[in-house]
């Protein structure tokens, strides 16, 4: 079964590209010209979102360097310690919405220090695989379409992150 899934996954992208070319030809669309037109818009999008990415990067690094991350992590750990949640899970829950690369580095460190079979590694692994880097995604998407006022978007996304993390911790605790 695993070999079959691997075989299909290797074929998926080439088949998708062939299907796109076939479909475009069937609909009488100049596929290559459409691709080039889209590629020309790429640098414009990059220039539009670059200030947002720099802003989120500086905010994340400032949050970590100021010690606010450690303070917040310890504060949340004290609140949730009665649930027997490892502090590493609290760290991951705070960092994942901010930065995917920082979350990956933290996960690697957690696996090295606690072991791959530890509950902390299992819970953080589920969080890494199922949670979103909310602020990065918001910066990119909102920046790409020049939305300046997000109103309820950030609170709703953070509520979604919280619910996702609670579900991830629950699933890891009861099924792993």
HUJORA-V211406 format. One record per helix or strand. SS is the DSSP state (2 for helix, 1 for strand). FROM is the first residue (numbers start at 1). LEN is the number of residues. If there is no record, write none. Layout:
ss={SS & SS}
from={FROM & FROM}
len={LEN & LEN}
//
This chain:
ss={2 & 2 & 2 & 2 & 2 & 2 & 2 & 2}
from={2 & 31 & 68 & 87 & 100 & 119 & 134 & 153}
len={25 & 35 & 16 & 10 & 15 & 12 & 11 & 23}
//
